[in-house]
Amino acid sequence: HVQLVESGGGSVQAGGSLSLSCATRGYTRRSGCLAWFRQVPGKEREMVAQIQDDGAKHYDSTAEGRFTISKDAAKDTLDLRMTSLKPEDSGMYYCAVDGPVAFCSDYPSDFRGWGQGTQVTVS
């Protein structure tokens, strides 16, 4: 399994913005869904945003209109721009790579590469 490195988490007040970045070790240049997941204590890891090979993007309903996922093949990064943050956006955020090729999945088990997580706290 691939181990990735995320950066950009931190603490912010409600209404603020944060940008997360993940060094994907080449996966921005390979086929397969890329995604960001969020996990809070006691709950399952949940999909926040995903991007397919053709660039199509999908978001959880709570993130739609506030978060933007993007990938940069030249920098080899998967990024998540989060705006208008709410306390319920708090959690550990993980980037996920090497997902399904033909479609994107909401299920963590469909991804074979993960970052160590970066904490986002909104107060």
All heavy atoms as an XYZ file, in Angstrom:
928
protein
N       0.827     -1.179      0.000
C       0.000      0.000      0.000
C       0.877      1.249      0.000
O       1.915      1.288      0.645
C      -0.923      0.011      1.220
C      -1.988     -1.025      1.152
N      -3.242     -0.768      0.622
C      -2.008     -2.312      1.518
C      -3.961     -1.868      0.688
N      -3.246     -2.819      1.229
N       0.400      2.256     -0.725
C       1.147      3.497     -0.852
C       0.907      4.378      0.363
O      -0.216      4.504      0.828
C       0.703      4.241     -2.131
C       1.415      5.573     -2.241
C       0.938      3.372     -3.351
N       1.962      4.987      0.880
C       1.849      5.949      1.976
C       2.117      7.334      1.416
O       3.162      7.583      0.815
C       2.851      5.606      3.080
C       2.482      4.366      3.871
C       1.238      4.586      4.718
O       1.125      5.596      5.392
N       0.306      3.648      4.682
N       1.181      8.207      1.634
C       1.277      9.557      1.102
C       1.439     10.554      2.231
O       1.243     10.211      3.397
C       0.009      9.873      0.311
C      -0.416      8.817     -0.701
C      -1.767      9.167     -1.287
C       0.631      8.672     -1.790
N       1.766     11.804      1.855
C       1.980     12.851      2.853
C       1.056     14.020      2.561
O       1.116     14.605      1.473
C       3.445     13.324      2.863
C       3.625     14.452      3.870
C       4.378     12.159      3.177
N       0.208     14.343      3.536
C      -0.664     15.503      3.419
C      -0.088     16.676      4.198
O       0.707     16.493      5.132
C      -2.065     15.211      3.985
C      -2.825     14.106      3.289
C      -2.971     12.895      4.155
O      -2.145     12.734      5.069
O      -3.901     12.119      3.932
N      -0.532     17.861      3.833
C      -0.146     19.063      4.556
C      -1.277     20.076      4.453
O      -2.178     19.940      3.614
C       1.145     19.648      3.984
O       0.974     20.002      2.626
N      -1.235     21.072      5.328
C      -2.178     22.180      5.219
C      -3.282     22.220      6.254
O      -4.063     23.162      6.274
N      -3.387     21.205      7.086
C      -4.417     21.245      8.113
C      -4.112     22.283      9.171
O      -3.059     22.918      9.164
N      -5.044     22.460     10.100
C      -4.840     23.414     11.178
C      -6.137     23.817     11.811
O      -7.175     23.176     11.586
N      -6.081     24.871     12.612
C      -7.254     25.386     13.294
C      -7.681     26.698     12.660
O      -6.841     27.538     12.336
C      -6.932     25.608     14.770
O      -6.632     24.384     15.406
N      -8.989     26.866     12.512
C      -9.512     28.066     11.883
C     -10.876     28.368     12.484
O     -11.569     27.457     12.965
C      -9.599     27.873     10.349
C     -10.609     26.800      9.987
C      -9.898     29.173      9.637
N     -11.255     29.612     12.453
C     -12.577     29.986     12.939
C     -13.624     29.718     11.869
O     -13.316     29.702     10.662
C     -12.592     31.457     13.328
C     -11.773     31.759     14.574
C     -11.966     33.186     15.061
O     -12.324     34.078     14.293
N     -11.739     33.400     16.352
N     -14.834     29.523     12.303
C     -15.937     29.307     11.373
C     -15.998     30.453     10.368
O     -15.824     31.620     10.721
C     -17.246     29.194     12.136
N     -16.205     30.066      9.109
C     -16.225     31.048      8.033
C     -14.893     31.205      7.334
O     -14.818     31.820      6.263
N     -13.848     30.659      7.934
C     -12.526     30.768      7.363
C     -12.263     29.738      6.289
O     -13.152     28.969      5.900
N     -11.017     29.716      5.821
C     -10.632     28.833      4.717
C      -9.341     28.101      5.048
O      -8.512     28.597      5.818
C     -10.421     29.648      3.436
O     -11.584     30.339      3.064
N      -9.191     26.936      4.466
C      -7.957     26.163      4.550
C      -7.736     25.457      3.227
O      -8.703     25.120      2.537
C      -8.030     25.113      5.660
C      -7.812     25.545      7.110
C      -8.075     24.357      8.038
C      -6.426     26.101      7.322
N      -6.480     25.224      2.923
C      -6.150     24.450      1.732
C      -5.301     23.263      2.152
O      -4.305     23.426      2.859
C      -5.391     25.307      0.726
O      -6.214     26.312      0.179
N      -5.693     22.080      1.719
C      -4.948     20.863      1.978
C      -4.242     20.425      0.704
O      -4.746     20.636     -0.403
C      -5.885     19.751      2.449
C      -6.804     20.070      3.616
C      -7.628     18.822      3.974
C      -6.031     20.572      4.810
N      -3.090     19.808      0.874
C      -2.355     19.304     -0.278
C      -1.806     17.925      0.044
O      -1.472     17.632      1.194
C      -1.211     20.252     -0.635
O      -0.601     19.866     -1.846
N      -1.708     17.094     -0.975
C      -1.223     15.724     -0.804
C      -0.226     15.417     -1.914
O      -0.549     15.575     -3.097
C      -2.404     14.764     -0.856
S      -1.974     13.009     -0.867
N       0.962     15.006     -1.549
C       1.952     14.552     -2.524
C       1.631     13.116     -2.879
O       1.714     12.228     -2.012
C       3.351     14.666     -1.930
N       1.266     12.877     -4.131
C       0.663     11.586     -4.472
C       1.638     10.537     -4.989
O       1.223      9.433     -5.313
C      -0.454     11.770     -5.518
O       0.119     12.011     -6.801
C      -1.406     12.869     -5.137
N       2.905     10.872     -5.083
C       3.906      9.899     -5.523
C       3.561      9.317     -6.896
O       3.695      8.126     -7.129
C       4.078      8.790     -4.490
C       4.543      9.297     -3.133
C       4.748      8.194     -2.131
N       5.823      7.287     -2.519
C       6.212      6.256     -1.782
N       5.619      6.000     -0.634
N       7.183      5.477     -2.179
N       3.128     10.177     -7.797
C       2.915      9.760     -9.176
C       1.493      9.437     -9.545
O       1.181      9.247    -10.728
N       0.602      9.377     -8.576
C      -0.758      8.936     -8.877
C      -1.602      9.975     -9.606
O      -2.655      9.629    -10.149
C      -1.456      8.450     -7.611
C      -1.053      7.035     -7.290
C       0.039      6.775     -6.465
C      -1.716      5.957     -7.855
C       0.439      5.481     -6.203
C      -1.323      4.656     -7.598
C      -0.239      4.432     -6.767
O       0.162      3.150     -6.524
N      -1.173     11.229     -9.633
C      -1.907     12.191    -10.454
C      -1.692     11.913    -11.938
O      -2.439     12.398    -12.778
C      -1.462     13.637    -10.151
O      -0.041     13.728    -10.336
C      -1.831     14.037     -8.741
N      -0.669     11.127    -12.267
C      -0.363     10.845    -13.664
C      -0.773      9.424    -14.056
O      -0.454      8.968    -15.160
C       1.129     11.061    -13.925
C       1.542     12.514    -13.729
C       2.994     12.746    -14.115
N       3.917     12.247    -13.120
C       4.387     12.962    -12.104
N       3.984     14.193    -11.928
N       5.254     12.450    -11.266
N      -1.466      8.747    -13.185
C      -1.946      7.399    -13.467
C      -3.464      7.390    -13.503
O      -4.116      8.288    -12.988
C      -1.469      6.427    -12.394
C       0.025      6.369    -12.228
C       0.397      5.312    -11.208
N       1.787      5.408    -10.796
C       2.362      4.553     -9.961
N       1.679      3.540     -9.455
N       3.626      4.709     -9.613
N      -4.009      6.358    -14.092
C      -5.459      6.191    -14.091
C      -5.937      5.825    -12.689
O      -5.235      5.167    -11.939
C      -5.858      5.096    -15.075
O      -5.521      5.461    -16.385
N      -7.144      6.280    -12.379
C      -7.713      5.912    -11.083
C      -8.272      7.119    -10.366
O      -7.745      8.219    -10.464
N      -9.334      6.871     -9.670
C      -9.989      7.916     -8.895
C      -9.082      8.387     -7.762
O      -8.380      7.587     -7.129
C     -11.305      7.345     -8.333
S     -12.226      8.462     -7.292
N      -9.110      9.679     -7.500
C      -8.421     10.290     -6.367
C      -9.469     10.956     -5.485
O     -10.460     11.482     -6.001
C      -7.416     11.348     -6.839
C      -6.402     10.922     -7.915
C      -5.566     12.115     -8.350
C      -5.526      9.801     -7.398
N      -9.233     10.990     -4.196
C     -10.280     11.512     -3.322
C      -9.730     12.039     -2.011
O      -8.590     11.748     -1.628
C     -11.305     10.409     -3.043
N     -10.552     12.794     -1.338
C     -10.324     13.218      0.041
C     -11.445     12.644      0.900
O     -12.617     12.726      0.530
C     -10.320     14.746      0.161
C      -9.075     15.394     -0.348
C      -8.862     15.891     -1.597
C      -7.861     15.612      0.376
N      -7.600     16.410     -1.698
C      -6.959     16.254     -0.495
C      -7.443     15.344      1.687
C      -5.664     16.627     -0.098
C      -6.172     15.718      2.071
C      -5.299     16.347      1.182
N     -11.050     12.091      2.046
C     -11.992     11.565      3.018
C     -11.808     12.309      4.340
O     -10.745     12.835      4.632
C     -11.757     10.066      3.253
C     -12.244      9.185      2.144
C     -11.544      9.083      0.938
C     -13.406      8.420      2.299
C     -11.994      8.264     -0.083
C     -13.857      7.585      1.285
C     -13.150      7.508      0.090
N     -12.850     12.277      5.146
C     -12.802     12.869      6.491
C     -13.262     11.823      7.496
O     -14.191     11.060      7.245
C     -13.710     14.088      6.583
C     -13.794     14.715      7.969
C     -14.704     15.949      7.970
N     -16.054     15.628      7.569
C     -16.722     16.283      6.618
N     -16.141     17.277      5.964
N     -17.961     15.946      6.324
N     -12.585     11.825      8.638
C     -12.986     10.913      9.708
C     -13.002     11.648     11.038
O     -12.073     12.400     11.353
C     -12.032      9.717      9.791
C     -12.504      8.633     10.731
C     -11.695      7.358     10.576
O     -10.541      7.365     10.148
N     -12.291      6.227     10.921
N     -14.057     11.417     11.803
C     -14.142     11.941     13.161
C     -14.181     10.760     14.115
O     -14.570      9.655     13.724
C     -15.378     12.850     13.352
C     -15.287     14.060     12.426
C     -16.665     12.079     13.101
N     -13.778     10.972     15.353
C     -13.709      9.851     16.296
C     -15.038      9.121     16.421
O     -16.096      9.751     16.545
C     -13.314     10.538     17.613
C     -12.557     11.741     17.185
C     -13.250     12.217     15.938
N     -14.961      7.811     16.357
C     -16.153      6.996     16.523
C     -16.984      6.806     15.277
O     -18.013      6.126     15.313
N     -16.546      7.388     14.178
C     -17.312      7.265     12.945
C     -16.450      6.712     11.822
O     -15.221      6.759     11.861
C     -17.897      8.618     12.544
C     -18.995      9.109     13.474
C     -19.744     10.274     12.863
C     -20.924     10.672     13.718
N     -21.711     11.775     13.103
N     -17.130      6.217     10.792
C     -16.443      5.709      9.618
C     -15.830      6.859      8.818
O     -16.303      7.993      8.889
C     -17.428      4.955      8.723
C     -18.047      3.717      9.345
C     -17.032      2.607      9.495
O     -16.179      2.443      8.607
O     -17.097      1.893     10.528
N     -14.796      6.521      8.049
C     -14.203      7.489      7.147
C     -15.207      7.791      6.035
O     -15.756      6.873      5.420
C     -12.905      6.907      6.577
C     -11.924      7.893      6.048
C     -10.575      7.228      5.812
N      -9.892      6.902      7.059
C      -8.614      6.511      7.111
N      -7.907      6.401      5.985
N      -8.055      6.215      8.260
N     -15.456      9.080      5.749
C     -16.457      9.469      4.766
C     -15.841     10.268      3.627
O     -14.961     11.104      3.847
C     -17.545     10.325      5.429
C     -18.328      9.615      6.507
C     -19.370     10.508      7.133
O     -19.170     11.735      7.160
O     -20.397      9.975      7.602
N     -16.334     10.003      2.432
C     -15.861     10.728      1.255
C     -16.302     12.186      1.320
O     -17.452     12.469      1.609
C     -16.384     10.066     -0.018
C     -15.795     10.596     -1.319
S     -16.489     12.161     -1.905
C     -18.168     11.639     -2.297
N     -15.380     13.090      1.033
C     -15.677     14.516      0.988
C     -15.693     15.010     -0.455
O     -16.595     15.733     -0.869
C     -14.632     15.317      1.800
C     -14.848     16.812      1.632
C     -14.684     14.925      3.271
N     -14.678     14.613     -1.222
C     -14.562     15.057     -2.612
C     -13.760     14.034     -3.380
O     -12.872     13.378     -2.821
C     -13.887     16.422     -2.688
N     -14.059     13.914     -4.664
C     -13.363     12.951     -5.512
C     -13.228     13.508     -6.924
O     -14.030     14.331     -7.356
C     -14.090     11.606     -5.522
C     -15.519     11.692     -5.920
C     -16.315     10.405     -5.700
O     -17.257     10.150     -6.419
N     -15.950      9.607     -4.725
N     -12.187     13.039     -7.604
C     -11.942     13.494     -8.970
C     -11.561     12.299     -9.822
O     -10.734     11.463     -9.434
C     -10.847     14.591     -9.000
C     -10.668     15.150    -10.409
C      -9.535     14.107     -8.405
C      -9.838     16.437    -10.437
N     -12.195     12.221    -10.982
C     -11.973     11.099    -11.880
C     -10.861     11.424    -12.876
O     -10.378     12.547    -12.943
C     -13.266     10.784    -12.632
C     -14.402     10.353    -11.731
C     -15.685     10.064    -12.494
O     -16.773     10.157    -11.946
N     -15.579      9.724    -13.755
N     -10.482     10.413    -13.675
C      -9.430     10.589    -14.670
C      -9.759     11.710    -15.651
O      -8.859     12.445    -16.089
C      -9.236      9.288    -15.457
C      -8.555      8.226    -14.636
O      -7.972      8.562    -13.583
O      -8.589      7.051    -15.040
N     -11.040     11.835    -16.021
C     -11.421     12.855    -17.004
C     -11.608     14.226    -16.378
O     -12.016     15.164    -17.054
C     -12.702     12.428    -17.735
C     -13.900     12.297    -16.807
O     -13.747     12.537    -15.583
O     -14.983     11.939    -17.297
N     -11.322     14.329    -15.076
C     -11.444     15.602    -14.395
C     -12.790     15.841    -13.756
O     -12.978     16.861    -13.063
N     -13.743     14.945    -13.982
C     -15.060     15.107    -13.359
C     -14.926     15.050    -11.840
O     -14.185     14.219    -11.310
C     -16.007     14.012    -13.843
N     -15.635     15.939    -11.171
C     -15.524     16.049     -9.711
C     -16.871     15.775     -9.051
O     -17.907     16.134     -9.599
C     -15.047     17.452     -9.337
C     -13.723     17.833     -9.987
C     -13.374     19.286     -9.734
C     -12.097     19.662    -10.477
N     -11.726     21.085    -10.258
N     -16.805     15.167     -7.887
C     -18.011     14.900     -7.127
C     -17.743     15.239     -5.670
O     -16.635     15.031     -5.174
C     -18.425     13.435     -7.268
C     -18.603     13.005     -8.684
N     -19.759     13.236     -9.401
C     -17.751     12.389     -9.542
C     -19.608     12.769    -10.617
N     -18.406     12.258    -10.737
N     -18.771     15.749     -5.007
C     -18.628     16.186     -3.625
C     -19.732     15.615     -2.760
O     -20.857     15.394     -3.219
C     -18.684     17.714     -3.539
C     -17.598     18.416     -4.320
C     -17.805     18.810     -5.636
C     -16.362     18.682     -3.741
C     -16.810     19.448     -6.360
C     -15.360     19.321     -4.454
C     -15.592     19.696     -5.770
O     -14.596     20.329     -6.476
N     -19.401     15.433     -1.499
C     -20.439     15.145     -0.522
C     -21.368     16.362     -0.463
O     -20.927     17.491     -0.691
C     -19.778     14.890      0.840
C     -20.785     14.705      1.934
O     -21.414     13.643      1.981
O     -20.947     15.648      2.743
N     -22.620     16.130     -0.155
C     -23.586     17.233     -0.159
C     -23.197     18.350      0.814
O     -23.493     19.521      0.583
C     -24.984     16.708      0.182
O     -24.991     16.093      1.458
N     -22.506     17.998      1.891
C     -22.104     19.025      2.864
C     -20.942     19.882      2.356
O     -20.713     20.978      2.857
C     -21.681     18.380      4.192
O     -20.522     17.560      3.979
C     -22.798     17.511      4.755
N     -20.209     19.371      1.363
C     -19.052     20.084      0.827
C     -19.360     20.838     -0.460
O     -18.623     21.756     -0.839
C     -17.912     19.103      0.580
N     -20.417     20.439     -1.131
C     -20.783     21.033     -2.420
C     -20.899     22.551     -2.300
O     -21.542     23.076     -1.384
C     -22.109     20.436     -2.889
C     -22.529     20.852     -4.270
C     -21.777     20.114     -5.361
O     -21.781     18.875     -5.329
O     -21.191     20.787     -6.229
N     -20.231     23.243     -3.215
C     -20.293     24.702     -3.239
C     -19.294     25.401     -2.332
O     -19.090     26.613     -2.444
N     -18.656     24.652     -1.426
C     -17.686     25.262     -0.497
C     -16.279     24.695     -0.676
O     -15.300     25.388     -0.419
C     -18.135     25.051      0.948
C     -19.472     25.665      1.290
C     -19.788     25.531      2.786
N     -19.854     24.146      3.212
C     -19.107     23.606      4.158
N     -18.214     24.348      4.788
N     -19.251     22.329      4.498
N     -16.195     23.436     -1.096
C     -14.893     22.788     -1.253
C     -14.603     22.606     -2.742
O     -15.513     22.404     -3.545
C     -14.899     21.413     -0.594
C     -14.983     21.434      0.914
C     -15.243     22.591      1.627
C     -14.810     20.248      1.631
C     -15.326     22.590      3.015
C     -14.890     20.236      3.010
C     -15.153     21.405      3.694
N     -13.326     22.643     -3.088
C     -12.908     22.387     -4.465
C     -11.727     21.437     -4.464
O     -10.700     21.721     -3.852
C     -12.501     23.693     -5.171
O     -13.586     24.616     -5.141
C     -12.132     23.410     -6.625
N     -11.892     20.313     -5.157
C     -10.816     19.352     -5.309
C     -10.128     19.591     -6.644
O     -10.781     19.942     -7.634
C     -11.339     17.903     -5.206
C     -10.178     16.901     -5.161
C     -12.309     17.577     -6.336
C     -10.612     15.466     -4.861
N      -8.818     19.418     -6.660
C      -8.079     19.581     -7.904
C      -6.833     18.715     -7.850
O      -6.369     18.332     -6.778
C      -7.706     21.044     -8.140
O      -6.889     21.527     -7.106
N      -6.308     18.420     -9.028
C      -5.053     17.685     -9.094
C      -4.117     18.408    -10.057
O      -4.549     18.994    -11.044
C      -5.265     16.238     -9.532
C      -5.907     16.058    -10.892
C      -6.082     14.574    -11.217
C      -6.756     14.388    -12.565
N      -6.903     12.943    -12.916
N      -2.850     18.375     -9.732
C      -1.833     19.032    -10.534
C      -0.782     17.992    -10.891
O       0.041     17.618    -10.053
C      -1.220     20.192     -9.741
C      -0.286     21.054    -10.568
O       0.396     20.503    -11.465
O      -0.211     22.250    -10.319
N      -0.824     17.533    -12.143
C       0.108     16.492    -12.552
C       1.552     16.987    -12.566
O       2.477     16.230    -12.285
C      -0.287     15.954    -13.927
N       1.758     18.264    -12.870
C       3.113     18.803    -12.914
C       3.744     18.821    -11.525
O       4.920     18.506    -11.350
C       3.094     20.210    -13.505
N       2.942     19.185    -10.516
C       3.434     19.204     -9.133
C       3.216     17.864     -8.443
O       3.753     17.638     -7.354
C       2.735     20.304     -8.344
C       3.020     21.706     -8.840
C       2.285     22.728     -7.986
C       2.531     24.141     -8.479
N       1.788     25.150     -7.673
N       2.397     17.016     -9.074
C       2.048     15.716     -8.498
C       1.360     15.865     -7.150
O       1.696     15.194     -6.174
C       3.291     14.824     -8.363
C       2.928     13.374     -8.087
O       1.825     12.945     -8.488
O       3.736     12.667     -7.439
N       0.389     16.783     -7.117
C      -0.353     16.988     -5.877
C      -1.855     16.864     -6.106
O      -2.369     17.173     -7.176
C      -0.069     18.370     -5.269
O      -0.439     19.382     -6.202
C       1.390     18.519     -4.890
N      -2.520     16.410     -5.064
C      -3.974     16.404     -4.985
C      -4.335     17.429     -3.919
O      -3.834     17.336     -2.796
C      -4.502     15.032     -4.602
C      -6.008     14.915     -4.420
C      -6.721     15.080     -5.757
C      -6.375     13.583     -3.771
N      -5.160     18.396     -4.281
C      -5.432     19.509     -3.382
C      -6.911     19.594     -3.038
O      -7.774     19.145     -3.787
C      -4.972     20.819     -4.035
C      -3.500     20.801     -4.384
O      -2.689     20.495     -3.488
O      -3.153     21.055     -5.559
N      -7.195     20.202     -1.884
C      -8.568     20.451     -1.471
C      -8.634     21.854     -0.886
O      -8.012     22.136      0.144
C      -9.036     19.429     -0.433
C     -10.498     19.547     -0.016
C     -11.416     19.168     -1.189
C     -10.804     18.655      1.194
N      -9.361     22.708     -1.553
C      -9.566     24.066     -1.079
C     -10.903     24.100     -0.350
O     -11.935     23.736     -0.916
C      -9.565     25.044     -2.244
C      -9.902     26.494     -1.889
C      -8.859     27.123     -1.017
N      -9.158     28.550     -0.757
C      -8.533     29.276      0.152
N      -7.573     28.738      0.911
N      -8.857     30.543      0.314
N     -10.885     24.515      0.910
C     -12.083     24.527      1.737
C     -12.389     25.959      2.155
O     -11.532     26.628      2.750
C     -11.885     23.645      2.966
C     -11.477     22.215      2.620
S     -11.336     21.148      4.070
C      -9.918     21.893      4.876
N     -13.582     26.423      1.864
C     -13.986     27.774      2.233
C     -15.264     27.726      3.050
O     -15.927     26.693      3.126
C     -14.205     28.644      0.982
O     -15.278     28.107      0.211
C     -12.950     28.680      0.121
N     -15.607     28.846      3.649
C     -16.816     28.945      4.480
C     -16.912     27.782      5.448
O     -17.955     27.128      5.575
C     -18.057     28.999      3.579
O     -17.998     30.093      2.700
N     -15.827     27.520      6.123
C     -15.750     26.340      6.982
C     -16.705     26.423      8.160
O     -16.967     27.511      8.701
C     -14.318     26.151      7.469
C     -13.384     25.540      6.418
C     -11.932     25.780      6.772
C     -13.659     24.054      6.253
N     -17.218     25.259      8.540
C     -18.154     25.135      9.647
C     -17.563     24.185     10.689
O     -16.731     23.333     10.344
C     -19.477     24.564      9.140
C     -20.100     25.339      7.994
C     -21.335     24.624      7.471
C     -21.929     25.356      6.275
N     -23.135     24.663      5.747
N     -18.002     24.288     11.937
C     -17.484     23.368     12.959
C     -17.660     21.901     12.572
O     -16.794     21.072     12.890
C     -18.302     23.736     14.196
C     -18.609     25.187     14.009
C     -18.839     25.338     12.531
N     -18.736     21.579     11.870
C     -18.971     20.185     11.478
C     -18.025     19.708     10.378
O     -18.028     18.527     10.032
C     -20.426     19.977     11.038
C     -20.918     20.968     10.010
C     -21.668     22.139     10.631
O     -21.204     22.666     11.673
O     -22.703     22.529     10.056
N     -17.214     20.592      9.827
C     -16.180     20.184      8.875
C     -14.939     19.650      9.588
O     -14.030     19.112      8.954
C     -15.751     21.363      8.000
C     -16.861     21.857      7.095
O     -17.624     21.015      6.570
O     -16.974     23.085      6.907
N     -14.889     19.797     10.879
C     -13.728     19.351     11.652
C     -13.536     17.847     11.531
O     -14.506     17.086     11.436
C     -13.887     19.735     13.125
O     -13.962     21.128     13.287
N     -12.276     17.429     11.561
C     -11.965     16.005     11.503
C     -10.579     15.791     10.951
O      -9.865     16.745     10.628
N     -10.211     14.534     10.843
C      -8.947     14.170     10.222
C      -9.219     13.952      8.739
O     -10.099     13.169      8.373
C      -8.393     12.891     10.860
C      -6.980     12.560     10.412
S      -5.758     13.689     11.098
C      -5.623     13.021     12.763
N      -8.462     14.632      7.912
C      -8.644     14.548      6.473
C      -7.536     13.691      5.864
O      -6.348     13.879      6.166
C      -8.629     15.944      5.848
C      -9.937     16.676      6.031
C     -10.327     17.150      7.276
C     -10.801     16.874      4.949
C     -11.536     17.809      7.454
C     -12.012     17.538      5.107
C     -12.367     17.997      6.363
O     -13.572     18.651      6.540
N      -7.947     12.760      5.019
C      -7.020     11.834      4.376
C      -7.136     11.937      2.866
O      -8.251     11.971      2.321
C      -7.353     10.400      4.765
C      -7.230     10.078      6.227
C      -8.305     10.245      7.097
C      -6.037      9.576      6.748
C      -8.196      9.946      8.447
C      -5.923      9.260      8.094
C      -6.996      9.452      8.931
O      -6.887      9.136     10.261
N      -6.006     11.955      2.176
C      -6.074     11.823      0.728
C      -6.000     10.334      0.376
O      -5.385      9.540      1.105
C      -4.972     12.601      0.032
S      -3.288     12.054      0.349
N      -6.637      9.990     -0.709
C      -6.721      8.602     -1.145
C      -6.441      8.523     -2.639
O      -6.957      9.325     -3.415
C      -8.099      8.034     -0.847
N      -5.611      7.568     -3.018
C      -5.260      7.393     -4.425
C      -5.407      5.926     -4.811
O      -5.682      5.072     -3.969
C      -3.807      7.853     -4.709
C      -3.616      9.303     -4.341
C      -2.793      6.963     -3.993
N      -5.171      5.680     -6.097
C      -5.243      4.309     -6.617
C      -6.612      3.709     -6.374
O      -6.748      2.586     -5.882
C      -4.141      3.449     -5.987
C      -3.842      2.210     -6.808
O      -4.319      2.125     -7.963
O      -3.151      1.307     -6.293
N      -7.626      4.523     -6.721
C      -8.986      4.039     -6.633
C      -9.427      3.434     -7.958
O      -8.629      3.244     -8.868
N     -10.713      3.143     -8.067
C     -11.230      2.526     -9.295
C     -10.931      3.375    -10.525
O     -10.902      4.597    -10.456
C     -12.737      2.452     -9.024
C     -12.871      2.475     -7.554
C     -11.759      3.345     -7.059
N     -10.746      2.709    -11.665
C     -10.392      3.409    -12.895
C     -11.632      3.886    -13.637
O     -11.677      5.010    -14.120
C      -9.536      2.498    -13.792
C      -9.310      3.145    -15.158
C      -8.200      2.207    -13.127
N     -12.643      3.066    -13.742
C     -13.806      3.384    -14.574
C     -14.794      4.302    -13.871
O     -15.657      4.890    -14.510
C     -14.503      2.102    -14.994
N     -14.688      4.424    -12.576
C     -15.643      5.232    -11.832
C     -15.003      5.661    -10.527
O     -13.944      5.159    -10.151
C     -16.910      4.414    -11.536
C     -16.637      3.170    -10.727
C     -16.738      3.167     -9.344
C     -16.239      1.989    -11.357
C     -16.464      2.029     -8.607
C     -15.962      0.852    -10.625
C     -16.079      0.868     -9.249
N     -15.625      6.592     -9.836
C     -15.143      6.962     -8.520
C     -16.009      6.313     -7.450
O     -17.187      6.060     -7.672
C     -15.139      8.485     -8.347
S     -13.504      9.232     -8.544
N     -15.424      6.036     -6.333
C     -16.119      5.321     -5.278
C     -16.165      6.132     -3.993
O     -15.254      6.906     -3.709
C     -15.396      3.991     -5.016
O     -15.894      3.371     -3.856
N     -17.227      5.917     -3.239
C     -17.357      6.548     -1.922
C     -16.763      5.684     -0.812
O     -16.757      6.100      0.339
C     -18.832      6.790     -1.598
C     -19.460      7.855     -2.492
O     -18.727      8.446     -3.303
O     -20.677      8.076     -2.383
N     -16.295      4.494     -1.157
C     -15.891      3.534     -0.145
C     -14.382      3.511      0.060
O     -13.623      3.276     -0.888
C     -16.388      2.135     -0.515
C     -17.887      2.067     -0.586
C     -18.550      2.068     -1.807
C     -18.650      2.024      0.578
C     -19.935      2.027     -1.869
C     -20.037      1.979      0.524
C     -20.663      1.980     -0.703
O     -22.032      1.936     -0.761
N     -13.922      3.715      1.285
C     -12.477      3.697      1.545
C     -11.794      2.412      1.093
O     -10.638      2.446      0.671
C     -12.406      3.856      3.078
C     -13.669      4.547      3.449
C     -14.700      4.032      2.495
N     -12.497      1.302      1.168
C     -11.886      0.019      0.813
C     -11.532     -0.071     -0.662
O     -10.768     -0.957     -1.059
C     -12.822     -1.132      1.194
O     -14.076     -0.986      0.545
N     -12.059      0.834     -1.486
C     -11.760      0.817     -2.920
C     -10.479      1.570     -3.268
O     -10.104      1.628     -4.437
C     -12.921      1.418     -3.705
C     -14.117      0.488     -3.768
O     -13.913     -0.741     -3.685
O     -15.253      0.983     -3.887
N      -9.815      2.148     -2.284
C      -8.575      2.896     -2.521
C      -7.403      2.170     -1.879
O      -7.509      1.690     -0.747
C      -8.690      4.316     -1.959
C      -9.715      5.162     -2.665
C     -11.066      5.044     -2.344
C      -9.343      6.040     -3.659
C     -12.015      5.803     -3.006
C     -10.291      6.808     -4.321
C     -11.625      6.697     -3.997
N      -6.276      2.117     -2.579
C      -5.139      1.342     -2.087
C      -4.009      2.203     -1.536
O      -3.035      1.668     -1.011
C      -4.616      0.435     -3.195
C      -5.548     -0.740     -3.486
C      -4.994     -1.630     -4.592
N      -5.132     -1.006     -5.901
C      -6.210     -1.096     -6.652
N      -7.267     -1.765     -6.226
N      -6.249     -0.519     -7.850
N      -4.109      3.506     -1.672
C      -3.067      4.375     -1.152
C      -3.654      5.472     -0.292
O      -4.628      6.125     -0.690
N      -3.051      5.702      0.875
C      -3.582      6.668      1.837
C      -2.476      7.521      2.427
O      -1.332      7.071      2.583
C      -4.288      5.933      2.981
C      -5.555      5.282      2.554
C      -5.714      4.005      2.085
C      -6.851      5.880      2.534
N      -7.034      3.778      1.779
C      -7.753      4.908      2.037
C      -7.346      7.140      2.876
C      -9.114      5.158      1.888
C      -8.701      7.394      2.732
C      -9.568      6.415      2.246
N      -2.873      8.728      2.788
C      -1.980      9.569      3.558
C      -2.129      9.281      5.037
O      -2.999      8.521      5.464
N      -1.286      9.932      5.835
C      -1.313      9.711      7.282
C      -2.384     10.555      7.956
O      -2.689     10.360      9.125
C       0.065     10.025      7.897
C       0.332     11.497      8.191
C       0.562     12.355      6.961
O       0.645     11.860      5.836
N       0.700     13.669      7.161
N      -2.964     11.489      7.215
C      -4.013     12.333      7.749
C      -3.499     13.682      8.225
O      -2.357     13.808      8.685
N      -4.339     14.680      8.076
C      -4.033     16.016      8.586
C      -5.286     16.548      9.286
O      -6.393     16.446      8.756
C      -3.547     16.955      7.463
O      -3.152     18.209      8.021
C      -4.623     17.199      6.411
N      -5.115     17.086     10.470
C      -6.245     17.492     11.305
C      -6.750     18.870     10.896
O      -5.957     19.805     10.714
C      -5.843     17.503     12.782
C      -6.940     17.930     13.730
C      -8.073     16.926     13.797
O      -7.863     15.721     13.770
N      -9.305     17.430     13.916
N      -8.063     18.971     10.776
C      -8.731     20.254     10.547
C      -9.673     20.491     11.711
O     -10.510     19.644     12.021
C      -9.505     20.245      9.216
C     -10.376     21.494      9.094
C      -8.541     20.143      8.045
N      -9.535     21.640     12.355
C     -10.395     21.993     13.483
C     -11.010     23.354     13.213
O     -10.295     24.341     13.014
C      -9.609     22.025     14.794
O      -8.986     20.758     15.010
C     -10.533     22.342     15.963
N     -12.333     23.396     13.213
C     -13.071     24.632     12.963
C     -13.857     24.978     14.231
O     -14.650     24.163     14.711
C     -14.018     24.496     11.765
C     -14.690     25.838     11.453
C     -13.270     23.975     10.544
N     -13.646     26.150     14.767
C     -14.325     26.523     16.009
C     -15.165     27.782     15.837
O     -15.027     28.481     14.818
C     -13.293     26.735     17.106
O     -12.381     27.759     16.724
